[in-house]
C-alpha cells in the first residue's frame, strides 16, 4: 500500500485557510483538494468518528468525562492534593496503572466529585481497526506508538518535535500525529488576533518543510492534513453555577459549552430547570436535538444536559476556573458553518465531507 501521512492540526478550520494565512496549504490544496469538513457537536468523539466512520451516538464517546459507577479517580491521594497540576499527575499515574491508553487531565474538577467521574474513552486511537494489521507510527501525546511498542513521552513536545518523532520511523504504512499549537493559540487569544496569524504562518511553514521531506522520501505517498474543527470568538460569559440552588440532591459537570446534571429526585431537577428559565441562551438537549446532532442520549452524560450556541461560554467551569485561564474563543457548538474543519490532500476529495465519511477515503 502507498504510505499515508495523516496530520491533525487541532483547531484548523476551513475558514482559516487562505493564501495569506496558509500559503503552503492553499497551494497544496489547489493541486489536490481542499475540502470543507462538517464538524460535530463533540469533543473526544471527533477523532473516533474520523477513523471509524461512526458518529458519537454509535460509539457512545462524546464528552471527555462521564458519570460511572466506579471511577479510578476515587483515590485518597487525589483527595489530599490541593493543586490541580499535581492532582493531574496523580490522575495520569492512576490511568497508567489501569493500563489506560487514552489520557485525560483532571483540570479543576472538584475533588469531592472525582469519585463519580471517569473518562468516556479509555483506549487509544491506535487500537481501532483502521490501524490493525498495518505498520504505523502514531503520536497523540503522551503516547508514541508503533505496531511493535508503546512509549510514553514525558516532556510536552511542541509541534515540530512531534513531527520529527513520527517521521523518524521509516517504512511505515501510516504516519499519524496531532498538532496542538493552533488550537491553543485560538483559545487563548481569539480569532483575528495577531497571535493566531503568527501561529498559522509558522504552522504552515512547518507543514511545508515536513510534508516535502516526506514526499521526497515517499514519492507515491498520500497526504491528508486535516483540521477537526474551527473556533468562534466568545461574546458572553455565563456563570451558570450562580443560578443553581445549593443542594446535595444533584451532581453536576460544567464544561465550556455544556452542563450535565444527575438528580436524586424530580423536585431538584425541576428546581434546576426553573433556575434557567428566561435565559434564552441556555438550551436543553432533548431527543430531537440529540438525534439531529448525533449525540448519545446516555445517562452517563446526564439526566439533563444544557448546551450553548456559538458566542456563549460557561465560565468558570471544570476546565477553566481562574481569570488567567479564561478562553477567548471556543468550539463544541452545534451545527454552525463557522465551526467546520478542513481536509487538505494530494488526493482528489469531494468539496464537502461529513466527519464520518472520511474513513472511506483513507483506506
VOBA-1610 file (N, C-alpha, C; in pm, whole numbers, padded with zeros to 5 digits, always signed):
BEGIN
Unk+00083-00120+00000Unk+00000+00000+00000Unk+00087+00125+00000Unk+00030+00233-00052Unk+00102+00361-00052Unk+00111+00412+00092Unk+00227+00463+00134Unk+00236+00519+00269Unk+00144+00640+00282Unk+00083+00654+00400Unk-00008+00765+00427Unk+00045+00850+00541Unk+00054+00979+00518Unk+00087+01075+00623Unk-00041+01150+00657Unk-00090+01130+00779Unk-00214+01194+00824Unk-00180+01283+00943Unk-00200+01411+00926Unk-00169+01508+01032Unk-00296+01582+01072Unk-00329+01572+01199Unk-00442+01650+01252Unk-00387+01780+01311Unk-00426+01892+01252Unk-00391+02024+01308Unk-00514+02069+01387Unk-00510+02044+01516Unk-00625+02071+01602Unk-00664+02219+01591Unk-00791+02244+01562Unk-00841+02382+01554Unk-00828+02449+01419Unk-00772+02378+01320Unk-00756+02439+01187Unk-00888+02431+01112Unk-00963+02540+01117Unk-01092+02547+01049Unk-01078+02579+00901Unk-01181+02543+00827Unk-01185+02574+00684Unk-01173+02724+00660Unk-01228+02802+00752Unk-01227+02948+00737Unk-01090+03010+00765Unk-00995+02932+00814Unk-00862+02985+00846Unk-00762+02965+00733Unk-00801+02887+00632Unk-00709+02858+00523Unk-00722+02965+00415Unk-00613+03030+00385Unk-00614+03135+00283Unk-00474+03150+00226Unk-00465+03220+00114Unk-00335+03245+00051Unk-00247+03327+00144Unk-00308+03413+00224Unk-00232+03500+00314Unk-00188+03424+00440Unk-00284+03356+00505Unk-00255+03289+00633Unk-00174+03161+00616Unk-00209+03082+00515Unk-00151+02948+00500Unk-00115+02924+00353Unk-00015+02994+00301Unk+00016+02984+00157Unk+00051+02843+00111Unk+00123+02767+00193Unk+00157+02630+00151Unk+00031+02544+00141Unk-00051+02544+00246Unk-00173+02464+00244Unk-00264+02505+00129Unk-00272+02633+00106Unk-00357+02685-00002Unk-00311+02631-00138Unk-00183+02639-00165Unk-00130+02594-00294Unk-00131+02441-00304Unk-00099+02374-00194Unk-00100+02227-00192Unk-00242+02176-00221Unk-00340+02242-00160Unk-00479+02203-00181Unk-00529+02233-00321Unk-00479+02340-00382Unk-00518+02373-00520Unk-00474+02265-00618Unk-00358+02205-00591Unk-00308+02098-00677Unk-00382+01967-00651Unk-00427+01949-00528Unk-00501+01828-00492Unk-00645+01863-00459Unk-00672+01881-00330Unk-00807+01921-00291Unk-00807+01990-00155Unk-00897+02086-00141Unk-00927+02147-00011Unk-01075+02123+00013Unk-01107+02044+00115Unk-01246+02009+00142Unk-01291+02070+00274Unk-01415+02113+00275Unk-01477+02162+00398Unk-01529+02042+00475Unk-01486+02027+00600Unk-01521+01911+00682Unk-01626+01952+00785Unk-01745+01896+00769Unk-01854+01928+00861Unk-01824+01867+00997Unk-01806+01952+01096Unk-01769+01903+01228Unk-01892+01855+01304Unk-01869+01803+01423Unk-01977+01751+01507Unk-01982+01830+01638Unk-02097+01824+01701Unk-02112+01881+01835Unk-02047+01781+01931Unk-01914+01776+01928Unk-01843+01672+02001Unk-01708+01722+02045Unk-01649+01650+02136Unk-01512+01679+02178Unk-01427+01555+02155Unk-01425+01465+02252Unk-01348+01342+02239Unk-01393+01261+02117Unk-01520+01270+02081Unk-01574+01188+01975Unk-01528+01220+01834Unk-01462+01335+01812Unk-01427+01376+01676Unk-01329+01281+01608Unk-01217+01252+01673Unk-01118+01164+01611Unk-01172+01021+01597Unk-01250+00977+01692Unk-01310+00843+01680Unk-01398+00836+01556Unk-01475+00940+01534Unk-01562+00945+01416Unk-01479+00944+01288Unk-01371+01021+01286Unk-01284+01033+01169Unk-01228+00897+01127Unk-01186+00817+01224Unk-01120+00690+01192Unk-01214+00569+01189Unk-01334+00583+01243Unk-01426+00467+01244Unk-01542+00483+01147Unk-01575+00608+01109Unk-01694+00630+01028Unk-01821+00625+01109Unk-01808+00624+01242Unk-01925+00617+01330Unk-01938+00747+01409Unk-02060+00795+01421Unk-02086+00917+01496Unk-02090+00888+01646Unk-02083+00992+01732Unk-02085+00970+01877Unk-02204+00890+01928Unk-02321+00901+01861Unk-02435+00823+01907Unk-02418+00674+01877Unk-02318+00639+01794Unk-02288+00499+01765Unk-02172+00446+01850Unk-02073+00531+01876Unk-01959+00489+01958Unk-01984+00509+02107Unk-02081+00594+02141Unk-02111+00635+02278Unk-01992+00708+02342Unk-01909+00768+02258Unk-01800+00853+02306Unk-01829+00995+02259Unk-01855+01082+02357Unk-01892+01220+02323Unk-01806+01317+02403Unk-01845+01348+02526Unk-01767+01439+02610Unk-01650+01364+02673Unk-01553+01438+02722Unk-01432+01375+02776Unk-01461+01294+02901Unk-01549+01346+02988Unk-01581+01278+03113Unk-01728+01238+03117Unk-01754+01128+03185Unk-01892+01083+03204Unk-01905+01024+03346Unk-02027+01014+03391Unk-02052+00959+03525Unk-02051+00807+03517Unk-01977+00745+03609Unk-01970+00600+03612Unk-01984+00550+03754Unk-02026+00425+03767Unk-02048+00367+03900Unk-01919+00360+03980Unk-01809+00332+03912Unk-01681+00320+03980Unk-01575+00396+03901Unk-01512+00492+03964Unk-01409+00573+03897Unk-01272+00541+03955Unk-01172+00534+03867Unk-01036+00512+03915Unk-00982+00633+03990Unk-01050+00747+03977Unk-01006+00870+04042Unk-01058+00882+04186Unk-01127+00780+04232Unk-01173+00777+04371Unk-01055+00731+04457Unk-00959+00821+04470Unk-00832+00787+04536Unk-00807+00879+04655Unk-00769+00824+04770Unk-00737+00908+04887Unk-00625+01006+04859Unk-00528+00966+04774Unk-00415+01054+04745Unk-00461+01179+04670Unk-00550+01163+04573Unk-00602+01278+04499Unk-00677+01373+04592Unk-00754+01316+04685Unk-00832+01399+04776Unk-00744+01485+04866Unk-00622+01440+04888Unk-00530+01514+04975Unk-00463+01631+04902Unk-00465+01628+04769Unk-00389+01726+04692Unk-00470+01852+04665Unk-00407+01967+04685Unk-00478+02093+04664Unk-00450+02158+04530Unk-00341+02120+04462Unk-00303+02186+04338Unk-00344+02101+04219Unk-00411+02163+04122Unk-00467+02088+04010Unk-00359+02019+03927Unk-00241+02082+03910Unk-00135+02020+03830Unk-00088+01890+03895Unk-00063+01894+04024Unk-00019+01775+04095Unk-00129+01670+04094Unk-00252+01716+04109Unk-00367+01625+04104Unk-00373+01554+03970Unk-00345+01627+03862Unk-00348+01567+03729Unk-00236+01467+03708Unk-00119+01494+03769Unk-00009+01398+03758Unk-00047+01265+03825Unk-00106+01275+03943Unk-00150+01154+04011Unk-00260+01085+03930Unk-00348+01166+03871Unk-00452+01111+03785Unk-00393+01037+03667Unk-00286+01091+03609Unk-00219+01025+03496Unk-00160+00891+03540Unk-00098+00889+03659Unk-00041+00765+03709Unk-00148+00659+03732Unk-00265+00702+03782Unk-00375+00609+03802Unk-00424+00551+03669Unk-00430+00636+03567Unk-00472+00587+03434Unk-00372+00487+03379Unk-00245+00514+03398Unk-00141+00421+03351Unk-00146+00290+03429Unk-00168+00301+03560Unk-00175+00181+03643Unk-00290+00090+03601Unk-00396+00150+03546Unk-00511+00073+03498Unk-00498+00040+03349Unk-00375+00058+03298Unk-00343+00024+03159Unk-00429+00101+03058Unk-00462+00226+03093Unk-00535+00312+03001Unk-00439+00361+02891Unk-00490+00374+02771Unk-00409+00429+02663Unk-00472+00557+02605Unk-00573+00607+02674Unk-00627+00740+02646Unk-00607+00819+02775Unk-00541+00934+02766Unk-00506+01010+02886Unk-00584+01140+02894Unk-00633+01169+03013Unk-00701+01296+03038Unk-00646+01358+03165Unk-00638+01492+03165Unk-00605+01562+03288Unk-00727+01570+03377Unk-00709+01615+03500Unk-00823+01628+03593Unk-00865+01773+03612Unk-00787+01866+03557Unk-00827+02007+03547Unk-00875+02060+03681Unk-00994+02124+03682Unk-01049+02181+03805Unk-01174+02108+03851Unk-01184+01980+03818Unk-01297+01900+03867Unk-01290+01899+04019Unk-01397+01939+04088Unk-01393+01940+04235Unk-01352+01805+04291Unk-01262+01808+04389Unk-01211+01682+04445Unk-01323+01595+04501Unk-01424+01658+04559Unk-01533+01582+04618Unk-01615+01506+04514Unk-01606+01549+04387Unk-01686+01487+04281Unk-01606+01388+04195Unk-01475+01384+04213Unk-01393+01298+04127Unk-01431+01151+04134Unk-01482+01109+04248Unk-01519+00967+04264Unk-01634+00927+04172Unk-01706+01026+04118Unk-01820+00996+04031Unk-01785+00994+03883Unk-01674+01058+03845Unk-01646+01079+03703Unk-01524+01000+03656Unk-01535+00950+03536Unk-01424+00881+03471Unk-01422+00924+03325Unk-01315+00891+03254Unk-01304+00930+03114Unk-01397+00844+03028Unk-01460+00905+02930Unk-01551+00829+02843Unk-01473+00739+02748Unk-01353+00781+02707Unk-01265+00699+02623Unk-01153+00643+02711Unk-01120+00519+02688Unk-01017+00454+02770Unk-00907+00390+02688Unk-00932+00372+02558Unk-00833+00312+02471Unk-00786+00410+02365Unk-00657+00406+02335Unk-00600+00495+02235Unk-00653+00465+02095Unk-00646+00566+02009Unk-00698+00551+01873Unk-00629+00441+01795Unk-00502+00414+01827Unk-00430+00312+01751Unk-00484+00171+01776Unk-00575+00158+01873Unk-00640+00029+01898Unk-00755+00004+01799Unk-00792+00107+01723Unk-00904+00094+01630Unk-00866+00007+01511Unk-00969-00045+01444Unk-00947-00134+01330Unk-00865-00070+01219Unk-00877+00062+01206Unk-00805+00133+01100Unk-00655+00105+01104Unk-00599+00088+01224Unk-00454+00071+01238Unk-00412-00076+01247Unk-00508-00167+01260Unk-00474-00308+01277Unk-00414-00366+01150Unk-00318-00456+01172Unk-00250-00527+01062Unk-00177-00432+00968Unk-00136-00316+01022Unk-00059-00220+00944Unk+00064-00178+01024Unk+00167-00140+00953Unk+00283-00081+01017Unk+00258+00069+01033Unk+00270+00119+01155Unk+00235+00259+01174Unk+00326+00328+01275Unk+00330+00459+01263Unk+00396+00548+01358Unk+00289+00646+01404Unk+00255+00643+01531Unk+00139+00715+01584Unk+00183+00799+01703Unk+00141+00927+01706Unk+00177+01012+01819Unk+00060+01103+01855Unk-00004+01068+01963Unk-00101+01156+02028Unk-00053+01167+02172Unk+00006+01281+02202Unk+00075+01295+02330Unk-00013+01252+02447Unk+00044+01177+02544Unk+00186+01144+02564Unk+00228+01008+02507Unk+00144+00944+02426Unk+00179+00813+02373Unk+00240+00822+02234Unk+00359+00770+02220Unk+00419+00749+02088Unk+00420+00599+02065Unk+00359+00556+01956Unk+00333+00414+01937Unk+00373+00370+01797Unk+00436+00256+01789Unk+00449+00183+01664Unk+00381+00048+01686Unk+00366-00029+01581Unk+00297-00158+01598Unk+00376-00252+01690Unk+00505-00225+01709Unk+00585-00311+01796Unk+00578-00271+01943Unk+00562-00140+01968Unk+00574-00098+02108Unk+00502+00035+02134Unk+00470+00056+02261Unk+00414+00182+02308Unk+00518+00250+02396Unk+00532+00380+02376Unk+00629+00456+02454Unk+00564+00581+02508Unk+00593+00613+02635Unk+00544+00737+02695Unk+00647+00847+02677Unk+00602+00963+02634Unk+00688+01081+02620Unk+00654+01175+02733Unk+00744+01189+02828Unk+00712+01264+02949Unk+00720+01415+02929Unk+00806+01460+02837Unk+00814+01603+02808Unk+00699+01641+02714Unk+00636+01757+02740Unk+00533+01805+02647Unk+00603+01864+02526Unk+00594+01794+02413Unk+00669+01834+02295Unk+00590+01929+02207Unk+00662+02020+02142Unk+00596+02114+02051Unk+00565+02045+01918Unk+00500+02117+01828Unk+00454+02055+01703Unk+00570+02002+01618Unk+00679+02077+01611Unk+00792+02030+01530Unk+00853+01904+01590Unk+00865+01900+01721Unk+00920+01780+01786Unk+00831+01659+01761Unk+00702+01681+01756Unk+00609+01570+01729Unk+00627+01518+01586Unk+00638+01611+01490Unk+00658+01570+01352Unk+00790+01496+01334Unk+00895+01547+01394Unk+01025+01480+01386Unk+01017+01338+01441Unk+00944+01323+01551Unk+00938+01193+01616Unk+00868+01089+01528Unk+00752+01124+01471Unk+00683+01021+01391Unk+00757+00991+01262Unk+00820+01094+01204Unk+00888+01074+01075Unk+01026+01012+01091Unk+01072+01000+01216Unk+01200+00930+01238Unk+01184+00781+01212Unk+01061+00732+01219Unk+01033+00593+01183Unk+01028+00580+01031Unk+01079+00471+00979Unk+01083+00451+00835Unk+01002+00328+00795Unk+00961+00330+00667Unk+00892+00216+00605Unk+00765+00177+00682Unk+00682+00276+00711Unk+00553+00252+00774Unk+00442+00269+00670Unk+00329+00206+00698Unk+00212+00223+00611Unk+00139+00353+00644Unk+00133+00384+00775Unk+00058+00501+00822Unk+00142+00580+00921Unk+00143+00711+00903Unk+00204+00803+00999Unk+00093+00897+01046Unk+00070+00902+01178Unk-00036+00990+01228Unk+00015+01069+01348Unk-00018+01199+01349Unk+00020+01285+01460Unk-00084+01396+01475Unk-00100+01441+01599Unk-00189+01554+01629Unk-00104+01672+01674Unk-00123+01787+01609Unk-00052+01911+01642Unk-00146+02005+01716Unk-00096+02077+01818Unk-00185+02147+01910Unk-00173+02299+01914Unk-00069+02356+01854Unk-00042+02499+01874Unk-00154+02590+01824Unk-00214+02557+01709Unk-00321+02642+01653Unk-00439+02648+01749Unk-00484+02533+01797Unk-00597+02527+01888Unk-00569+02606+02016Unk-00453+02586+02073Unk-00419+02654+02199Unk-00413+02806+02181Unk-00357+02850+02068Unk-00348+02995+02042Unk-00485+03056+02022Unk-00571+02987+01949Unk-00707+03037+01927Unk-00783+03050+02058Unk-00776+02948+02142Unk-00844+02955+02272Unk-00795+03074+02354Unk-00665+03094+02355Unk-00605+03195+02443Unk-00620+03337+02392Unk-00611+03357+02258Unk-00609+03493+02205Unk-00728+03527+02115Unk-00798+03425+02065Unk-00916+03451+01983Unk-00884+03466+01835Unk-00988+03455+01756Unk-00976+03474+01611Unk-00951+03621+01579Unk-00872+03642+01474Unk-00843+03779+01433Unk-00727+03841+01507Unk-00673+03770+01608Unk-00559+03824+01684Unk-00431+03812+01603Unk-00336+03896+01633Unk-00206+03886+01567Unk-00137+03756+01603Unk-00164+03709+01727Unk-00102+03585+01773Unk-00144+03466+01687Unk-00273+03459+01650Unk-00315+03345+01570Unk-00264+03358+01426Unk-00255+03478+01375Unk-00198+03497+01241Unk-00053+03448+01237Unk+00023+03483+01342Unk+00162+03437+01350Unk+00170+03285+01361Unk+00083+03228+01443Unk+00083+03082+01463Unk+00046+03008+01336Unk-00053+03058+01264Unk-00093+02994+01139Unk+00021+02995+01038Unk+00091+03108+01031Unk+00202+03118+00937Unk+00316+03023+00974Unk+00347+03014+01103Unk+00452+02923+01149Unk+00413+02778+01123Unk+00285+02744+01153Unk+00237+02609+01130Unk+00244+02574+00982Unk+00208+02668+00896Unk+00210+02645+00752Unk+00351+02615+00703Unk+00448+02692+00751Unk+00587+02669+00711Unk+00640+02535+00765Unk+00595+02500+00884Unk+00634+02373+00944Unk+00581+02255+00861Unk+00455+02264+00821Unk+00397+02159+00739Unk+00465+02151+00603Unk+00496+02266+00546Unk+00565+02268+00417Unk+00697+02193+00425Unk+00771+02219+00531Unk+00903+02157+00549Unk+00890+02005+00559Unk+00803+01958+00647Unk+00800+01814+00675Unk+00719+01735+00573Unk+00618+01795+00514Unk+00546+01727+00406Unk+00638+01708+00286Unk+00717+01810+00253Unk+00809+01799+00141Unk+00918+01696+00166Unk+00968+01690+00289Unk+01066+01586+00324Unk+01005+01448+00307Unk+00882+01433+00355Unk+00815+01303+00347Unk+00792+01261+00202Unk+00747+01354+00118Unk+00721+01323-00023Unk+00851+01291-00097Unk+00959+01361-00061Unk+01087+01333-00127Unk+01133+01191-00098Unk+01099+01140+00021Unk+01137+01004+00059Unk+01032+00901+00015Unk+00909+00949-00006Unk+00798+00860-00042Unk+00717+00926-00154Unk+00767+00923-00277Unk+00703+00997-00388Unk+00558+00957-00414Unk+00520+00835-00379Unk+00383+00788-00403Unk+00291+00810-00283Unk+00339+00879-00183Unk+00264+00892-00057Unk+00132+00967-00075Unk+00036+00928+00008Unk-00090+01001+00019Unk-00082+01091+00142Unk-00113+01218+00123Unk-00104+01317+00230Unk-00245+01363+00266Unk-00278+01355+00395Unk-00408+01405+00444Unk-00379+01495+00564Unk-00399+01624+00546Unk-00382+01723+00652Unk-00520+01773+00690Unk-00559+01752+00815Unk-00699+01786+00848Unk-00710+01864+00979Unk-00806+01954+00978Unk-00843+02027+01098Unk-00977+01976+01145Unk-00988+01936+01272Unk-01109+01873+01323Unk-01225+01970+01344Unk-01193+02098+01359Unk-01296+02199+01383Unk-01233+02336+01373Unk-01315+02439+01367Unk-01268+02576+01383Unk-01316+02624+01519Unk-01298+02750+01547Unk-01344+02809+01673Unk-01417+02940+01643Unk-01493+02986+01741Unk-01562+03114+01730Unk-01527+03198+01852Unk-01517+03329+01832Unk-01488+03417+01945Unk-01604+03419+02043Unk-01570+03429+02170Unk-01670+03430+02278Unk-01717+03574+02302Unk-01848+03590+02308Unk-01907+03722+02331Unk-01967+03734+02471Unk-02020+03623+02522Unk-02090+03626+02651Unk-02037+03517+02744Unk-02003+03557+02866Unk-01960+03461+02969Unk-02075+03443+03068Unk-02114+03320+03088Unk-02230+03290+03174Unk-02183+03211+03295Unk-02201+03267+03413Unk-02168+03195+03536Unk-02291+03115+03578Unk-02304+02997+03519Unk-02424+02917+03541Unk-02434+02866+03684Unk-02319+02850+03750Unk-02322+02795+03886Unk-02392+02888+03984Unk-02393+03017+03952Unk-02464+03112+04039Unk-02616+03098+04028Unk-02661+03033+03921Unk-02805+03016+03901Unk-02862+02898+03979Unk-02774+02805+04021Unk-02822+02680+04081Unk-02862+02699+04226Unk-02962+02626+04272Unk-02985+02616+04416Unk-02876+02529+04479Unk-02834+02562+04599Unk-02734+02480+04666Unk-02804+02358+04727Unk-02756+02241+04688Unk-02820+02117+04733Unk-02728+01999+04711Unk-02740+01899+04796Unk-02669+01773+04779Unk-02751+01672+04700Unk-02862+01719+04647Unk-02955+01630+04578Unk-02925+01617+04428Unk-02818+01682+04386Unk-02780+01667+04245Unk-02629+01674+04230Unk-02581+01626+04117Unk-02441+01628+04081Unk-02431+01700+03947Unk-02325+01778+03927Unk-02311+01850+03800Unk-02168+01839+03747Unk-02158+01854+03615Unk-02027+01865+03550Unk-02039+01979+03450Unk-01967+02089+03474Unk-01979+02210+03393Unk-01860+02221+03298Unk-01886+02210+03168Unk-01783+02231+03067Unk-01804+02369+03007Unk-01722+02403+02908Unk-01730+02536+02848Unk-01860+02561+02774Unk-01912+02459+02703Unk-02033+02478+02624Unk-02146+02383+02663Unk-02121+02296+02760Unk-02225+02205+02809Unk-02225+02204+02961Unk-02339+02170+03018Unk-02352+02150+03162Unk-02439+02026+03183Unk-02384+01927+03252Unk-02453+01799+03270Unk-02494+01782+03416Unk-02615+01725+03437Unk-02670+01710+03572Unk-02725+01570+03593Unk-02709+01523+03718Unk-02769+01397+03761Unk-02845+01426+03890Unk-02968+01375+03901Unk-03057+01414+04011Unk-03098+01295+04096Unk-03121+01324+04223Unk-03172+01221+04314Unk-03324+01216+04313Unk-03387+01325+04268Unk-03534+01327+04264Unk-03581+01433+04165Unk-03709+01425+04129Unk-03767+01518+04032Unk-03777+01661+04085Unk-03791+01673+04216Unk-03805+01806+04275Unk-03683+01892+04247Unk-03564+01837+04268Unk-03443+01915+04244Unk-03420+01935+04094Unk-03460+01837+04015Unk-03449+01852+03870Unk-03533+01970+03822Unk-03656+01977+03868Unk-03745+02087+03829Unk-03691+02221+03880Unk-03628+02218+03996Unk-03571+02340+04051Unk-03457+02393+03963Unk-03372+02301+03914Unk-03262+02340+03825Unk-03318+02396+03695Unk-03417+02329+03638Unk-03477+02375+03512Unk-03540+02513+03531Unk-03608+02532+03642Unk-03670+02662+03669Unk-03565+02772+03686Unk-03446+02734+03736Unk-03343+02835+03762Unk-03287+02894+03634Unk-03304+02824+03521Unk-03253+02878+03393Unk-03364+02930+03303Unk-03488+02924+03350Unk-03598+02976+03269Unk-03580+03125+03245Unk-03606+03165+03125Unk-03589+03306+03090Unk-03451+03335+03035Unk-03358+03240+03048Unk-03224+03257+02992Unk-03223+03189+02855Unk-03251+03266+02752Unk-03269+03211+02618Unk-03142+03153+02557Unk-03028+03195+02610Unk-02901+03145+02554Unk-02871+03002+02596Unk-02934+02955+02702Unk-02910+02819+02751Unk-03018+02726+02697Unk-02976+02621+02625Unk-03068+02527+02562Unk-03066+02393+02637Unk-03179+02323+02631Unk-03189+02189+02690Unk-03179+02086+02578Unk-03090+01990+02595Unk-03073+01884+02497Unk-03188+01784+02512Unk-03274+01779+02411Unk-03383+01681+02412Unk-03357+01574+02306Unk-03446+01478+02293Unk-03425+01367+02200Unk-03417+01415+02055Unk-03493+01518+02023Unk-03492+01570+01885Unk-03357+01631+01852Unk-03304+01716+01941Unk-03175+01779+01913Unk-03061+01678+01924Unk-03072+01580+02015Unk-02969+01477+02026Unk-02960+01397+01897Unk-03074+01364+01840Unk-03077+01290+01714Unk-03019+01375+01601Unk-03053+01502+01600Unk-03004+01594+01496Unk-02852+01608+01501Unk-02796+01617+01622Unk-02652+01641+01637Unk-02573+01513+01660Unk-02638+01396+01649Unk-02569+01266+01661Unk-02505+01247+01798Unk-02578+01288+01901Unk-02529+01280+02039Unk-02594+01162+02110Unk-02517+01082+02186Unk-02577+00971+02260Unk-02660+01022+02378Unk-02786+00982+02382Unk-02869+01014+02499Unk-02849+00904+02603Unk-02737+00911+02670Unk-02699+00809+02766Unk-02691+00875+02903Unk-02742+00807+03005Unk-02745+00863+03140Unk-02605+00895+03191Unk-02504+00833+03133Unk-02369+00863+03183Unk-02329+01006+03149Unk-02396+01068+03050Unk-02369+01207+03017Unk-02469+01302+03083Unk-02564+01248+03159Unk-02653+01336+03233Unk-02800+01299+03224Unk-02872+01323+03334Unk-03018+01317+03331Unk-03072+01441+03260Unk-02993+01547+03267Unk-03024+01673+03199Unk-02895+01729+03143Unk-02896+01765+03016Unk-02778+01827+02954Unk-02819+01963+02898Unk-02750+02066+02940Unk-02771+02201+02887Unk-02656+02233+02793Unk-02683+02313+02690Unk-02576+02349+02598Unk-02593+02492+02550Unk-02486+02544+02492Unk-02484+02681+02441Unk-02457+02680+02292Unk-02501+02785+02226Unk-02470+02802+02085Unk-02357+02904+02071Unk-02310+02918+01949Unk-02191+02998+01918Unk-02192+03135+01985Unk-02078+03168+02045Unk-02061+03300+02106Unk-02078+03303+02256Unk-02141+03196+02312Unk-02163+03190+02457Unk-02070+03086+02520Unk-02047+03104+02649Unk-01946+03021+02715Unk-01973+03018+02865Unk-01973+02898+02923Unk-01987+02885+03067Unk-01851+02910+03133Unk-01843+03014+03213Unk-01720+03043+03286Unk-01756+03103+03422Unk-01694+03049+03531Unk-01595+02941+03537Unk-01659+02805+03508Unk-01571+02708+03477Unk-01618+02572+03453Unk-01514+02475+03508Unk-01530+02347+03481Unk-01440+02247+03540Unk-01307+02235+03465Unk-01291+02315+03359Unk-01165+02319+03286Unk-01090+02449+03311Unk-01163+02559+03309Unk-01103+02692+03333Unk-01175+02756+03451Unk-01097+02790+03552Unk-01156+02843+03675Unk-01110+02985+03705Unk-00981+03010+03683Unk-00924+03141+03715Unk-00933+03234+03594Unk-00931+03364+03619Unk-00940+03462+03511Unk-00829+03444+03408Unk-00710+03411+03454Unk-00598+03393+03361Unk-00616+03270+03273Unk-00707+03179+03310Unk-00734+03060+03230Unk-00848+03082+03131Unk-00915+03194+03141Unk-01034+03219+03060Unk-01003+03214+02911Unk-01091+03146+02837Unk-01076+03137+02691Unk-01141+03258+02623Unk-01091+03288+02502Unk-01148+03396+02421Unk-01207+03345+02290Unk-01189+03216+02264Unk-01254+03151+02150Unk-01281+03007+02190Unk-01385+02949+02131Unk-01427+02815+02174Unk-01486+02738+02057Unk-01488+02605+02071Unk-01556+02517+01975Unk-01652+02430+02055Unk-01706+02325+01992Unk-01802+02242+02063Unk-01942+02299+02058Unk-01971+02378+01956Unk-02106+02430+01937Unk-02178+02346+01832Unk-02310+02340+01839Unk-02384+02258+01742Unk-02401+02327+01608Unk-02385+02252+01504Unk-02423+02286+01366Unk-02409+02435+01332Unk-02289+02476+01310Unk-02264+02613+01267Unk-02151+02610+01167Unk-02170+02671+01053Unk-02072+02665+00944Unk-01934+02713+00988Unk-01930+02811+01076Unk-01802+02864+01121Unk-01719+02758+01194Unk-01784+02655+01248Unk-01715+02552+01324Unk-01648+02448+01235Unk-01678+02448+01105Unk-01632+02340+01018Unk-01479+02334+01006Unk-01430+02211+01001Unk-01288+02186+00984Unk-01251+02180+00837Unk-01136+02121+00809Unk-01086+02118+00671Unk-01004+01992+00647Unk-01001+01949+00522Unk-00911+01842+00479Unk-00835+01891+00357Unk-00703+01892+00366Unk-00617+01931+00253Unk-00538+01807+00214Unk-00544+01770+00087Unk-00483+01644+00047Unk-00430+01651-00096Unk-00335+01561-00126Unk-00291+01546-00265Unk-00380+01446-00338Unk-00482+01394-00269Unk-00584+01309-00331Unk-00701+01398-00373Unk-00776+01355-00470Unk-00897+01426-00508Unk-01012+01384-00415Unk-01065+01481-00344Unk-01173+01455-00249Unk-01291+01546-00281Unk-01412+01508-00237Unk-01527+01597-00256Unk-01504+01732-00187Unk-01571+01835-00236Unk-01552+01970-00179Unk-01608+01981-00038Unk-01707+01897-00008Unk-01765+01895+00127Unk-01771+01750+00175Unk-01736+01732+00302Unk-01734+01598+00360Unk-01793+01602+00500Unk-01860+01495+00538Unk-01901+01476+00676Unk-01790+01402+00748Unk-01779+01423+00879Unk-01673+01361+00957Unk-01672+01209+00942Unk-01790+01149+00940Unk-01797+01003+00934Unk-01775+00947+00793Unk-01756+01035+00693Unk-01728+00990+00558Unk-01579+00977+00530Unk-01495+01035+00616Unk-01353+01043+00585Unk-01285+00909+00578Unk-01324+00815+00662Unk-01251+00689+00671Unk-01248+00614+00538Unk-01353+00626+00458Unk-01354+00555+00331Unk-01254+00612+00231Unk-01212+00739+00254Unk-01111+00799+00166Unk-00969+00774+00220Unk-00962+00718+00339Unk-00831+00689+00399Unk-00787+00545+00372Unk-00880+00459+00336Unk-00849+00317+00322Unk-00822+00280+00175
//
